[in-house]
Amino acid sequence: MQAELNYTSTQSNENVAAVAVTRREWLFVITTALVVLAVTALPYLYGYGSAPPDKQFMGVVYNIPDHMQYFSWFREFGDANLSANKLTPEPNAPVFFNLLWWGMARIGGVLGIDYAGMYQILRWVATILFLLLVYRMLSWFFADRLRRTTAFLLILFGAGFGWVLIVMKYTVTNGELLWPLDVYVAEPNTFFSILGSPHFVAAALYIFVFDLLLRGHAKGQLRYAVYAGLFALFMGWQHAYDLLIVYGVIGAYALLVWLRDRKLPMYLVWSGLIIGGISVWPALYSVLLTSLDPLWEQVLAQFANAGVYTPPLYRLPVLLGLPFLLALFTVIRQNPFRLRGVNNNDLFVRGWFWISFVLVYLPVDYQIHMLNGWQVPIAILATQGIFAYIVPALARWRKPDQAPTRRLAITTVTVVILFSSLTNIYLLGWRFLDLSRHDYPFYLYRDEVAALRWLEAHTAGDEVVLSALAVGQYVPAETGAHAFLAHWAQTVDYYGKEAGVARFFDAATPDRDRTQLVTDFDVDYIIQGPAEQALGAFRLEDSPHFRQLFVSGAVGVYAPVSE
């Protein structure tokens, strides 16, 4: 006869300490991380291995514009502590700093590894650290291994109902994908971030601040607040906006404890002040940078160009999926207005869950980044709901007087995890489909790469290169020069520059307009190849206003003729 399952989620005392995690569990976490990393490495191996003879895979499988922005910083930080914005032609001083890419550049320089190689190192290191930290966090909320494992796998593999939208695309919506961002947003999807946006995994390490806060609160020792503040400072220099999450969650936790105890939680007040006082400086730097520097002010103003915002409230279930619905069911079933008798850990995860509804809809253009890490409290609450409500209900459905069994719990958990993973199965397969086209933006012609190598050897860091966007986004990272058109936010007056490039290569554009564009922005070099020929029929080699400096196959590099 099977043992009955004890489905009480946590102890009832006010301060609940983290339970000890066994060596076998840590081995499970590391093994799982390595398996996931190996699976998500397959699209990269495919990209390199399947590249046609005339093309080169550029080392990234998703979101090329933003990655090339990061890799431009990587190049600049190789020998400097501050970076200029090389993704726009306007002259600007090196005033930008980002600790993640500064560190990556310095390590890459010592090891002799380029940005593509360091990007893979980031994928592996950030993933292993994040998953270890996640499992450590889960030891605060669950006393037994099965619940910890369930929450861990939901955090790692959980995704939304994007697969339903994909099915609809090929059945009832005539090839149109409804709400594509609800499928492809990476921030709240750990697996997808590991696959194609590992900087989000690295950013989500901010949750260690919460681990330290809970530890300090349980022990009543403010030194943990100092440690948490120092770590928040470290993380803030990589993603300053994550400090909003840190401060918001701590504030929500303190508020709930205050309401429960009906007295000000002085430990949390002092901890919040210590953490904020130590860590606020990266946020202050970002505010000053985008307020006092006119160019960076324009960059911030262009974040709206991406048109990427948190989906409306009614579509959050589509983005976040079954774990989100289970979490919402759990907090409602627990009665969110009942605080008496709720221990600190459960108050913390509730506060984290509820304040995220505010954070993800902050009136800022980067609000969608506030989704990063929300999958952690969602999975914790979903796991509580599975064991406290779903499994017992299924047991009663099978036999009214039957208690939940471990076998039933494992079966239920397996179904939930598999169902929650369907969108990630699609996203992994979709990377192979995208890469199988062997086209921009993931591949460049080898002749284009040769042109970039020539420019790297012959250009100065303050010179400007004009080209189509498909090539221009690679110019700063590959050559160190300024690109005329490279990024939807970092290129000042992006749409104006985009129109300017189209006019430049349009054969109908008068020569005076073309040369005026070159003069106005001090363009030093022009690349013309397949991407530029797709924009217009103008041929630079036939124009007396430009001279050819380099040619490789169908790609040439030209310079304006001084008049």
C-alpha positions as CSV (number, residue, x, y, z in Angstrom):
1,M,0.0,0.0,0.0
2,Q,1.4,3.4,-1.0
3,A,2.3,5.9,1.6
4,E,0.0,8.8,2.0
5,L,1.4,12.2,0.9
6,N,1.8,14.9,3.5
7,Y,0.9,18.0,1.5
8,T,1.4,20.7,4.1
9,S,3.5,23.3,2.4
10,T,5.6,24.9,5.2
11,Q,5.8,25.1,8.9
12,S,3.6,27.5,10.7
13,N,6.1,29.4,12.8
14,E,6.9,33.0,11.9
15,N,10.5,32.6,10.9
16,V,11.2,29.5,8.9
17,A,14.8,28.6,8.2
18,A,16.0,27.1,4.9
19,V,16.3,23.3,5.0
20,A,19.6,21.5,4.2
21,V,20.0,20.5,0.6
22,T,21.6,17.1,0.1
23,R,24.7,16.5,-2.1
24,R,22.5,14.3,-4.3
25,E,20.2,17.2,-4.9
26,W,23.0,19.5,-5.9
27,L,24.3,16.8,-8.3
28,F,20.8,16.7,-9.8
29,V,20.7,20.5,-10.3
30,I,24.2,20.5,-12.0
31,T,23.4,17.5,-14.2
32,T,20.1,19.1,-15.3
33,A,21.9,22.4,-16.0
34,L,24.5,20.6,-18.1
35,V,21.8,18.6,-20.1
36,V,19.9,21.8,-20.8
37,L,23.0,23.6,-21.9
38,A,24.0,20.8,-24.2
39,V,20.5,20.7,-25.8
40,T,20.4,24.5,-26.2
41,A,23.9,24.4,-27.8
42,L,22.6,22.4,-30.7
43,P,21.2,25.4,-32.7
44,Y,24.6,27.0,-32.4
45,L,26.4,23.9,-33.6
46,Y,23.9,23.6,-36.4
47,G,24.5,27.3,-37.3
48,Y,28.2,26.8,-37.6
49,G,28.0,23.3,-39.2
50,S,25.3,24.0,-41.8
51,A,26.6,27.4,-43.1
52,P,26.9,27.4,-46.9
53,P,30.4,27.9,-48.4
54,D,29.7,31.5,-49.2
55,K,28.3,32.5,-45.8
56,Q,29.4,32.7,-42.2
57,F,27.3,32.1,-39.1
58,M,27.8,35.0,-36.7
59,G,27.4,33.1,-33.4
60,V,24.0,34.3,-32.2
61,V,20.6,32.6,-32.7
62,Y,18.2,35.2,-31.5
63,N,17.8,39.0,-31.2
64,I,20.8,40.1,-33.3
65,P,20.4,43.9,-32.9
66,D,20.6,43.8,-29.1
67,H,23.4,41.3,-29.0
68,M,25.5,43.4,-31.5
69,Q,24.9,46.3,-29.1
70,Y,26.4,44.3,-26.3
71,F,29.3,43.1,-28.4
72,S,30.1,46.6,-29.4
73,W,30.5,47.4,-25.7
74,F,32.6,44.2,-25.4
75,R,35.0,45.5,-28.0
76,E,35.2,49.0,-26.5
77,F,35.7,47.7,-23.0
78,G,38.7,45.6,-24.2
79,D,41.0,48.5,-23.6
80,A,38.9,51.2,-21.9
81,N,36.7,51.5,-18.8
82,L,34.1,53.6,-20.6
83,S,32.5,53.2,-24.0
84,A,31.2,55.6,-26.6
85,N,28.0,54.8,-28.5
86,K,29.3,53.3,-31.7
87,L,25.9,52.4,-33.1
88,T,25.2,55.9,-34.2
89,P,27.3,58.3,-36.5
90,E,27.1,61.3,-34.2
91,P,30.4,62.0,-32.3
92,N,30.0,61.2,-28.6
93,A,32.3,60.9,-25.6
94,P,32.9,57.5,-23.9
95,V,30.7,57.9,-20.9
96,F,28.8,54.5,-20.8
97,F,29.7,51.7,-18.4
98,N,28.3,48.2,-18.0
99,L,30.0,45.8,-15.5
100,L,28.9,42.6,-17.2
101,W,30.4,43.4,-20.6
102,W,33.4,45.2,-19.1
103,G,34.2,42.0,-17.2
104,M,33.5,39.8,-20.3
105,A,35.8,41.9,-22.4
106,R,38.7,41.8,-19.8
107,I,38.4,38.1,-19.3
108,G,38.1,37.5,-23.1
109,G,41.2,39.6,-23.6
110,V,43.2,37.6,-21.1
111,L,42.0,34.3,-22.6
112,G,42.2,35.5,-26.2
113,I,38.5,34.6,-26.8
114,D,36.3,36.8,-29.1
115,Y,32.8,37.9,-28.3
116,A,31.1,34.8,-29.8
117,G,33.2,32.5,-27.6
118,M,32.7,34.6,-24.5
119,Y,29.0,34.7,-25.2
120,Q,29.0,30.9,-24.9
121,I,30.9,31.1,-21.7
122,L,28.3,33.5,-20.4
123,R,25.6,31.1,-21.3
124,W,27.1,28.2,-19.4
125,V,28.3,30.1,-16.3
126,A,25.2,32.2,-15.9
127,T,22.9,29.2,-16.3
128,I,24.7,27.0,-13.8
129,L,24.9,29.8,-11.2
130,F,21.3,30.8,-11.6
131,L,20.0,27.3,-11.3
132,L,22.1,26.6,-8.3
133,L,20.8,29.8,-6.7
134,V,17.2,29.0,-7.6
135,Y,17.5,25.6,-5.8
136,R,19.1,27.3,-2.8
137,M,16.1,29.8,-2.7
138,L,13.6,26.9,-2.9
139,S,15.0,25.5,0.3
140,W,13.4,28.4,2.1
141,F,9.9,27.5,0.9
142,F,9.8,23.7,0.7
143,A,10.9,21.1,3.3
144,D,10.9,18.1,1.0
145,R,12.7,17.2,-2.2
146,L,9.7,16.5,-4.4
147,R,8.3,20.0,-4.0
148,R,11.7,21.6,-4.5
149,T,12.2,19.6,-7.6
150,T,8.8,20.5,-8.9
151,A,9.3,24.2,-8.4
152,F,12.8,24.0,-9.9
153,L,11.6,22.3,-13.1
154,L,8.7,24.7,-13.4
155,I,11.2,27.6,-13.2
156,L,13.5,26.0,-15.7
157,F,11.0,24.7,-18.3
158,G,7.7,26.6,-17.6
159,A,6.4,28.8,-20.5
160,G,3.2,30.3,-21.8
161,F,0.4,29.1,-24.1
162,G,2.3,30.4,-27.2
163,W,2.1,26.9,-28.6
164,V,-1.7,27.4,-28.9
165,L,-1.1,30.6,-31.0
166,I,1.2,28.6,-33.2
167,V,-1.4,25.9,-33.7
168,M,-4.0,28.6,-34.5
169,K,-1.6,30.2,-37.0
170,Y,-1.6,27.1,-39.1
171,T,-5.2,26.2,-38.7
172,V,-7.7,29.1,-38.2
173,T,-5.8,32.5,-38.6
174,N,-4.6,32.0,-42.2
175,G,-0.9,32.0,-41.4
176,E,-1.1,35.1,-39.1
177,L,0.5,34.7,-35.7
178,L,-1.7,36.5,-33.1
179,W,0.2,38.4,-30.4
180,P,3.7,37.2,-31.4
181,L,5.4,38.8,-28.4
182,D,3.4,36.5,-26.2
183,V,5.3,33.7,-27.8
184,Y,8.8,35.2,-28.1
185,V,9.3,37.3,-25.0
186,A,12.4,35.8,-23.2
187,E,12.5,37.6,-19.8
188,P,10.0,35.3,-17.9
189,N,11.1,32.2,-19.7
190,T,14.2,30.6,-18.2
191,F,14.7,28.0,-20.9
192,F,14.3,30.5,-23.8
193,S,16.7,32.9,-22.1
194,I,19.3,30.1,-21.7
195,L,18.8,29.4,-25.4
196,G,19.1,32.9,-26.8
197,S,19.3,35.6,-24.2
198,P,21.8,34.5,-21.5
199,H,22.2,38.1,-20.3
200,F,18.7,37.8,-18.8
201,V,19.8,34.7,-16.9
202,A,22.8,36.6,-15.6
203,A,20.5,39.5,-14.6
204,A,18.2,37.2,-12.7
205,L,21.0,36.5,-10.3
206,Y,19.6,39.5,-8.4
207,I,17.4,36.9,-6.5
208,F,20.4,36.2,-4.3
209,V,19.6,39.6,-2.7
210,F,16.3,38.0,-1.5
211,D,18.1,34.9,-0.2
212,L,20.4,37.1,1.9
213,L,17.4,39.2,3.1
214,L,15.5,36.1,4.2
215,R,18.6,34.7,5.9
216,G,19.2,37.9,7.7
217,H,15.6,38.3,8.8
218,A,15.5,34.7,10.2
219,K,18.7,35.3,12.2
220,G,17.9,39.0,13.0
221,Q,21.4,40.0,11.8
222,L,21.8,43.2,9.8
223,R,25.2,42.1,8.4
224,Y,23.2,40.1,5.8
225,A,21.6,43.4,4.6
226,V,25.1,44.7,4.0
227,Y,26.0,41.6,2.0
228,A,22.7,42.0,0.1
229,G,23.4,45.6,-0.6
230,L,26.9,44.9,-2.0
231,F,25.5,42.2,-4.2
232,A,22.7,44.5,-5.4
233,L,25.3,47.1,-6.2
234,F,27.3,44.5,-8.2
235,M,24.2,43.6,-10.1
236,G,23.0,47.2,-10.6
237,W,26.1,48.0,-12.6
238,Q,25.0,45.4,-15.1
239,H,21.2,46.1,-15.2
240,A,20.3,49.1,-13.2
241,Y,16.6,48.6,-13.9
242,D,16.6,45.3,-11.9
243,L,17.1,47.5,-8.8
244,L,13.5,48.5,-9.2
245,I,12.5,44.8,-8.7
246,V,14.8,44.5,-5.7
247,Y,13.4,47.6,-4.0
248,G,9.8,46.8,-5.0
249,V,9.9,43.2,-3.6
250,I,11.6,44.2,-0.4
251,G,9.0,47.0,0.1
252,A,6.1,44.6,-0.6
253,Y,7.5,42.1,1.9
254,A,7.9,44.7,4.6
255,L,4.4,46.0,4.0
256,L,2.8,42.6,4.4
257,V,4.8,41.9,7.6
258,W,3.7,45.3,8.9
259,L,0.0,44.5,8.1
260,R,0.3,41.0,9.7
261,D,2.0,42.1,12.9
262,R,0.4,45.6,13.1
263,K,3.7,47.1,14.0
264,L,6.6,48.5,11.9
265,P,9.1,45.7,11.0
266,M,12.2,47.5,12.0
267,Y,14.6,44.8,10.8
268,L,13.1,45.1,7.3
269,V,13.1,48.9,7.5
270,W,16.8,49.0,8.4
271,S,17.6,46.3,5.8
272,G,15.8,48.2,3.1
273,L,17.7,51.4,4.0
274,I,21.0,49.6,4.1
275,I,20.4,47.8,0.8
276,G,19.2,50.9,-1.0
277,G,21.9,53.1,0.4
278,I,24.6,50.8,-0.8
279,S,23.2,49.8,-4.2
280,V,21.4,53.0,-5.5
281,W,24.5,54.4,-7.3
282,P,24.1,52.5,-10.6
283,A,20.5,53.7,-10.8
284,L,21.6,57.3,-10.1
285,Y,24.3,57.0,-12.8
286,S,21.8,55.8,-15.3
287,V,19.4,58.6,-14.5
288,L,22.2,61.2,-14.8
289,L,23.5,59.6,-18.0
290,T,20.1,59.7,-19.8
291,S,19.2,63.2,-18.4
292,L,22.4,65.2,-18.7
293,D,23.9,63.7,-21.9
294,P,21.8,64.8,-24.9
295,L,22.7,61.8,-27.0
296,W,21.9,59.2,-24.3
297,E,18.7,61.1,-23.6
298,Q,17.7,60.5,-27.2
299,V,18.7,56.8,-27.0
300,L,16.4,56.4,-23.9
301,A,13.6,58.2,-25.7
302,Q,13.8,55.7,-28.6
303,F,13.1,52.6,-26.5
304,A,9.5,53.0,-27.7
305,N,10.7,52.2,-31.2
306,A,10.8,48.5,-30.4
307,G,7.1,48.5,-29.5
308,V,7.8,45.8,-26.9
309,Y,5.7,46.2,-23.8
310,T,4.2,43.9,-21.2
311,P,1.1,42.3,-22.7
312,P,-2.2,43.6,-21.4
313,L,-3.4,42.0,-18.1
314,Y,-5.9,39.7,-19.9
315,R,-3.1,38.2,-22.0
316,L,-0.7,37.6,-19.1
317,P,-1.9,33.9,-19.0
318,V,-0.9,33.5,-22.6
319,L,2.6,34.8,-21.9
320,L,3.1,33.0,-18.6
321,G,1.0,29.9,-19.1
322,L,-0.2,27.2,-16.7
323,P,2.3,27.9,-13.9
324,F,0.9,31.5,-13.7
325,L,-2.7,30.2,-13.6
326,L,-1.8,27.8,-10.9
327,A,0.0,30.5,-8.9
328,L,-3.0,32.8,-9.2
329,F,-5.4,30.1,-8.1
330,T,-3.2,29.3,-5.1
331,V,-3.0,32.9,-3.8
332,I,-6.7,33.3,-4.2
333,R,-7.4,30.0,-2.6
334,Q,-5.2,30.9,0.3
335,N,-7.1,34.1,0.8
336,P,-4.7,37.0,0.1
337,F,-6.4,39.1,2.7
338,R,-5.7,36.6,5.5
339,L,-2.2,37.5,6.9
340,R,-2.5,36.3,10.5
341,G,-0.7,33.0,11.0
342,V,1.2,33.3,7.6
343,N,4.9,32.8,8.1
344,N,7.5,35.1,6.7
345,N,8.5,33.0,3.8
346,D,5.0,32.7,2.5
347,L,4.5,36.4,3.0
348,F,7.6,37.1,1.1
349,V,6.6,35.0,-1.9
350,R,3.1,36.5,-1.9
351,G,4.6,40.0,-1.8
352,W,7.0,39.1,-4.7
353,F,4.1,37.8,-6.8
354,W,1.7,40.7,-6.2
355,I,4.2,43.6,-6.5
356,S,5.2,42.1,-9.9
357,F,1.8,43.1,-11.3
358,V,2.8,46.7,-10.5
359,L,6.4,46.4,-11.7
360,V,5.6,44.9,-15.1
361,Y,3.2,47.8,-15.9
362,L,5.4,50.7,-14.7
363,P,5.0,53.6,-17.2
364,V,8.5,53.2,-18.6
365,D,9.5,51.9,-22.1
366,Y,11.6,49.1,-20.5
367,Q,8.7,47.7,-18.4
368,I,8.9,44.3,-20.0
369,H,12.3,43.7,-18.4
370,M,10.5,43.7,-15.1
371,L,9.2,40.3,-16.1
372,N,12.6,38.8,-15.6
373,G,12.6,36.6,-12.5
374,W,8.8,36.6,-12.0
375,Q,8.9,32.9,-13.0
376,V,10.5,32.1,-9.6
377,P,7.6,33.2,-7.3
378,I,5.1,31.9,-9.9
379,A,6.6,28.5,-9.7
380,I,6.8,28.5,-5.9
381,L,3.1,29.3,-5.6
382,A,2.2,26.9,-8.4
383,T,4.0,24.1,-6.6
384,Q,2.2,25.0,-3.3
385,G,-1.1,24.9,-5.2
386,I,-0.4,21.5,-6.8
387,F,0.4,19.8,-3.6
388,A,-2.1,21.6,-1.3
389,Y,-5.1,21.6,-3.7
390,I,-4.7,19.9,-7.0
391,V,-3.4,16.6,-5.9
392,P,-5.8,16.2,-3.0
393,A,-8.7,17.1,-5.3
394,L,-7.6,14.5,-7.8
395,A,-7.3,11.9,-5.0
396,R,-10.9,12.7,-3.9
397,W,-12.1,12.5,-7.5
398,R,-10.8,9.0,-7.8
399,K,-12.1,7.9,-4.5
400,P,-13.8,10.3,-2.0
401,D,-12.1,8.9,1.1
402,Q,-8.7,8.3,-0.5
403,A,-5.7,10.4,0.7
404,P,-3.2,11.7,-1.8
405,T,-0.4,9.3,-2.7
406,R,3.2,10.1,-3.8
407,R,2.6,8.3,-7.1
408,L,-0.4,10.5,-7.8
409,A,1.6,13.6,-6.9
410,I,4.5,12.6,-9.2
411,T,2.1,11.9,-12.1
412,T,0.4,15.2,-11.6
413,V,3.7,17.1,-11.5
414,T,4.9,15.3,-14.6
415,V,1.8,16.3,-16.6
416,V,2.0,19.9,-15.4
417,I,5.7,20.2,-16.3
418,L,5.3,18.6,-19.7
419,F,2.3,20.7,-20.6
420,S,4.1,23.9,-19.4
421,S,7.1,23.1,-21.6
422,L,5.3,22.8,-25.0
423,T,6.1,26.4,-26.1
424,N,9.8,25.8,-25.3
425,I,9.8,22.7,-27.5
426,Y,8.5,24.9,-30.3
427,L,11.0,27.7,-29.6
428,L,13.9,25.3,-29.8
429,G,12.7,23.8,-33.0
430,W,11.9,27.3,-34.4
431,R,15.6,28.2,-34.0
432,F,16.6,25.4,-36.3
433,L,14.0,26.5,-38.8
434,D,15.2,30.1,-38.7
435,L,18.8,29.1,-39.1
436,S,18.1,26.7,-41.9
437,R,17.3,29.7,-44.1
438,H,21.0,30.7,-43.9
439,D,20.1,34.3,-44.3
440,Y,20.4,37.7,-42.6
441,P,20.6,38.5,-39.7
442,F,22.2,35.3,-38.4
443,Y,24.6,34.9,-41.4
444,L,26.7,37.2,-43.4
445,Y,28.3,36.6,-46.8
446,R,31.9,35.8,-46.4
447,D,32.6,38.7,-48.7
448,E,30.9,41.0,-46.2
449,V,32.9,39.6,-43.4
450,A,36.1,40.2,-45.5
451,A,35.0,43.8,-45.9
452,L,34.5,44.2,-42.2
453,R,37.9,42.7,-41.6
454,W,39.4,45.3,-44.0
455,L,37.6,48.1,-42.2
456,E,38.8,46.8,-38.9
457,A,42.4,47.1,-40.1
458,H,42.0,50.5,-41.8
459,T,39.5,52.6,-39.9
460,A,39.9,54.7,-36.8
461,G,37.5,54.5,-33.9
462,D,35.9,57.9,-34.7
463,E,35.2,57.1,-38.4
464,V,31.7,56.4,-39.8
465,V,30.6,53.5,-42.0
466,L,27.4,53.6,-43.9
467,S,25.6,50.4,-45.0
468,A,22.3,48.6,-44.9
469,L,21.1,47.7,-41.4
470,A,21.8,43.9,-42.0
471,V,25.5,44.7,-42.2
472,G,25.6,47.9,-40.2
473,Q,24.5,46.3,-37.0
474,Y,27.8,44.3,-37.1
475,V,30.0,47.2,-37.9
476,P,30.8,48.5,-34.3
477,A,31.5,45.0,-32.9
478,E,33.5,43.8,-35.8
479,T,35.4,47.0,-36.7
480,G,35.3,49.4,-33.8
481,A,34.1,52.2,-36.1
482,H,30.8,54.1,-35.9
483,A,27.9,52.7,-37.8
484,F,25.5,55.0,-39.6
485,L,22.6,52.6,-39.0
486,A,22.8,49.8,-36.5
487,H,20.2,49.7,-33.8
488,W,16.5,50.7,-33.2
489,A,17.4,52.6,-30.0
490,Q,21.1,53.3,-30.0
491,T,21.1,54.9,-33.5
492,V,19.9,58.4,-32.9
493,D,16.9,59.3,-35.1
494,Y,16.7,55.7,-36.2
495,Y,13.9,56.0,-38.7
496,G,15.5,59.1,-40.2
497,K,18.7,57.2,-40.7
498,E,16.9,54.2,-42.1
499,A,15.2,56.4,-44.6
500,G,18.5,58.1,-45.4
501,V,20.2,54.7,-46.2
502,A,17.3,53.8,-48.5
503,R,17.6,57.1,-50.3
504,F,21.4,56.7,-50.6
505,F,21.2,53.4,-52.5
506,D,18.1,54.4,-54.6
507,A,19.3,55.1,-58.1
508,A,16.7,57.8,-58.5
509,T,18.2,59.9,-55.7
510,P,20.1,63.0,-57.0
511,D,23.8,62.9,-56.5
512,R,23.7,66.2,-54.5
513,D,21.3,64.6,-52.0
514,R,23.6,61.6,-51.7
515,T,26.7,63.6,-51.2
516,Q,24.9,65.9,-48.8
517,L,24.1,63.0,-46.6
518,V,27.7,61.9,-46.5
519,T,28.8,65.4,-45.7
520,D,26.2,66.0,-43.0
521,F,27.3,62.9,-41.0
522,D,31.0,62.8,-41.9
523,V,30.6,59.4,-43.5
524,D,34.1,58.0,-44.2
525,Y,33.3,54.6,-45.7
526,I,30.4,52.9,-47.5
527,I,29.8,49.2,-47.8
528,Q,27.9,47.9,-50.9
529,G,27.0,44.3,-51.3
530,P,23.9,42.1,-51.5
531,A,22.1,43.8,-48.6
532,E,22.6,47.3,-50.1
533,Q,21.8,46.2,-53.6
534,A,18.4,44.9,-52.2
535,L,17.7,48.5,-51.2
536,G,18.4,50.1,-54.6
537,A,20.1,49.9,-57.9
538,F,22.7,52.7,-57.4
539,R,26.2,51.5,-58.1
540,L,29.0,53.3,-56.3
541,E,31.7,52.0,-58.7
542,D,30.0,53.9,-61.5
543,S,29.9,57.2,-59.6
544,P,32.6,59.8,-59.8
545,H,31.8,60.9,-56.2
546,F,33.1,57.6,-54.7
547,R,36.3,55.6,-55.0
548,Q,36.7,51.9,-54.4
549,L,39.1,50.9,-51.7
550,F,38.4,47.2,-51.3
551,V,36.5,44.5,-53.1
552,S,35.8,40.9,-52.4
553,G,33.4,39.2,-54.7
554,A,30.1,41.2,-54.8
555,V,31.1,43.4,-51.8
556,G,33.0,46.6,-52.1
557,V,34.1,49.3,-49.6
558,Y,34.1,52.8,-50.9
559,A,35.1,56.3,-49.7
560,P,33.7,59.7,-50.7
561,V,35.9,61.6,-53.2
562,S,36.9,65.0,-51.7
563,E,35.8,67.8,-53.8
